[in-house]
Amino acid sequence: MGFLVNATSRSGKCGLQEGDAESSVLLFCIVSRPVMELVFQVKEMEELREGYSIIGLSQGNLIGRAVIEYCEGGPPVKNFISIGGPHAGTASVPLCGSGFLCVLVDALIQLEIYSNYVQAHLAPSGYLKIPTDMTAYLQGCKFLPKLNNEIPSERNITYKERFSSLENLVLIMFQDDAVLIPRETAWFGYYPDGAFNPVLPPQETKLYTEDWIGLRTLDEAGRVKFVSVPGGHLRISRSDMKKYIVPYLTPSCGSSKQSIRRILSY
């Protein structure tokens, strides 16, 4: 990602660098940092008042969406470029692998994944979505159900209004992604409730058809780009970055002249 941004960070902290070219926000933040703290920080950034863009990497896309959906009275987000984001959740603990030990750990974690303790101490548990255990997911998962407006009694129309105000939503999926299960979650595709097959395309999920966060509104307005690129998780080529990302980081996209650069990632 050095092609797009020159930012440094240390574990548990967010690196920030002022720029002088295209207006963009790339947020690098460990999930343990409170999301609302970031929301408040964004609201106070004068250089963003005319609007800005967000590029998210992997789970950082969920923090980026939280900034969009939860930030009342904040500067407008013009473009949201999502690179390999688990938007509809993931059905396995990310980055563990397929060895026997990881399979065992995965199984053990899933048994208590929605407990208060695990939710408070294991970042991926906030978006781990087991399709055969939807009741526990909706009741115990602390982050994704709210972000996706999945809980019927708690749906917030303002989340939909803010997200559907984007000028462009670019969803980049990696064809050989073995970290996100299923890889189509990068497009908001997922399994149906109660089963691990088939994988539903985004347009057939309830989140889309009932338009919980405004994804259908954006798509019908021609403002969603579903992009598929070769490679494994986050293995995007320089040429694909130039093709699918750079065009949305120019002043012609409605950005201001200043830029705050961060990366949202694992």
N, C-alpha and C positions, 0 to 999 in steps of 0.2 A: 504493500500500500504506500510505499515511499513515493511512488509516482504521483499520488494524489495529495499527500500531506506529509509534512516533516514534523512529527510530534513525538515527544518523549513522555514516558510514564513510568511509575513505579507501582509495584503491587499494592492494591488497595487505594490508589489515588488516581485522579484524573489529570492527564496532561493537557495544558492549554497553551496555544500559541497564536498570537495576533498575526494576521496576514494583510496583504494589500491588494489582492486580486479579487477573484470571484467570491461572492458571498456564499459561504457554506458552513455547515456545522457538522463536524465529524466527532462523535462523542466516544471517548474511550473511558469506560467506567465499569468497575467491578460491580456486580449486582448488589453486593452488600452495602454500597453507598445508598442511602435513602433516596428513592426516586423523587420525592417531593422537594428535597433539598435542591436537586438539579432543576426542577421546575421553577422554584423561586429564583434561582441564580439566572436562568434564562430570561425571566421577566425583568430583571434588573439590568440587562445588557443593552445599553443605549445603542450600540453599533448594530443591533438586530432589529431596531424598531420599524424599519421599512420592509422587513421580511427576510427570510433566510431559508436555506435548504438543509436537510439532514441526510447523512449517509450512515446507515447502520450495518454493522458486521455481526452476523450470527445472533446470539441472544441480545446483543445490544440494540437490535431492532425493536425489541419489546420496550426498552427504556425510551427509545425514540418515539414510539407510538404513545407511550405514557405522557411524554412531554406535550405531544400534540393534543391528546384527548383530555388531559387533566389541567392544562395550563389556561386558567381563566384570565382573560384580559392581557394575555401575553402577546408578543409580536407574532405576526402570521408566518406559518410555515408554508413556503411556496411549493417546494418539491421534496418528496421523500423517496430516497433511493435505498432499497432494502437488498442487501447482499446476503443470501443464505439465512434468512430469518425464520425461526420456528413459530410463525404467526398463529397457526392453529394448534400449536402444542407439539410435543414429541412423545412417542410411545416407548422410549428407552432412555436410560441415563446417558447423556452425551459424552463422547470421548472415552468411554470405558473400554470399548473394544469387544471382541468376540471370543476371547479365551475363556477357559473353564472358570477361573476365579472371577472374571468380570461378569459372567453369566450368573454366578452365584450371588455376587454382590448386588447385581441388578435385581435379582429375584427378591433378596432380603429387603432391599430398600423399598421396592414396590409394595411390600406387605404393609409398611408403615409410612408410605410416602406422603400421605395427607395428614399425618399427625402434626400437632403444633410444633413439636421439637424439630422434626425434619424440615418442616416448612420454614422455620426460623434459622436453620443452620446449613441447608443445602440449596444453593441458588437454583439449580435446574428443577428442583421440586416444585417451584412456582409456576412452571409451564409443562410439567410432566402430565400428560393426559392419557389415562388408560381407558380406551373406548369401552371396555367391558366392565368398568367400574365408575360409571358416570355419576351416580348418586354421591359417592365418596368424593369424587373430583369437585363437583359443584359445591359441596358442603365444606370440604377441607382445604382445597387449593386456594392459596391466599392472593395470587396475582393474576393469572391469565383469565379466569372466569369474569373478573371485574373488567379487565382490559377489553375483552371481547364481548362484553355486554351479554353474557350467556345466562345469567341468573334472572329468570322471568320477573321476580318480585323486586329486583334491584336495577332494572334497566334505566339508563340515563340518556335521555335524548340529546343532551349537550355533547356527549362523546361522539355520537353520529354526526352532529352538526359540525363539530371541529374537524373530524377526520375527513368528511366529505367536502370540506372547503379547500383541500389540496388542489393545486393546479396540475400536478403530475404525481402519480404513484408508480414507481418502477420496482417490480418484484423480480429479482434475479434468482433463479433456481439452478443448482449444479446437477448435471445429468448423472454423475457418479457419486453423489453425496451419500456417504455411509455414516454420517454423524447424526443427521436429522432423520427420524423415522416417523412417517415416510418423508421422502425428499420433497414431495408436493406441498408440504406444509409451508414451504417458502412462498407458495402462491396462494395460501389459505386453503389448500386442498387437505382433506383428512379422511380418516375412516368414519363409517357411519356409527352412530351410537349403538353399542352392544356387540360390535364385531371388529375383527382385524382385517376384513376384506369385504368388498373391494375398496380401493382408494378412490374417494369421490373427488372429482375436479371441483375447484372452488365454486363454480356456478351451481353445483348440486348440493352444497352444504346449506344447513339452516342459517348459518351466519350470513350467507349471501342472499338466499331466497327471501328471508325475513328482514334482511338489511339492518342487522343489529348495530353495525358501526359505520354504515354508509359505503361499504365496498361495492355493492350493486349500483348505488347512485353514481359513484365515481366511474364504474365500468361502463354504464349505459351512456355516460357523458363523454366517453372516449378518452378518459384521463388515466386509465390503468394500462401499463405495459407489462405483459407477462413475458419475461425473457428467460430462455433456457440456454445455458452455456456449458461447454464440455468441461470435465474435470471434477475433482473431489471437492469437499467442503472448503469454501473460500479460496479455491485455486483458480482465481480469475486472471486471465491473461491481460497484458498491457493493451493489446489491440481491442479486447472486449471492454476494458475500462474506457478507452477513448470513444468507443462506439456507443456504449450504453449509459455512461455516467457523466463524462465531461460535458456533453451538450446541455445538461441541466444545471451546470455550475457557472454559467456565463451570465453577464448582466442582462442579456436578452430574455432571460427567464424571469425577470422582475426582481433580481437581487440587488442589494445595495453594494457599494464599493468596498466596504470593509468585510473582513471575514474572521470568524472565530473558528479555529480548527481543532477538532477532537476526533477520536475514533470510538464508536460504540462496538465493543467486541467482547469475546470471552475473557 
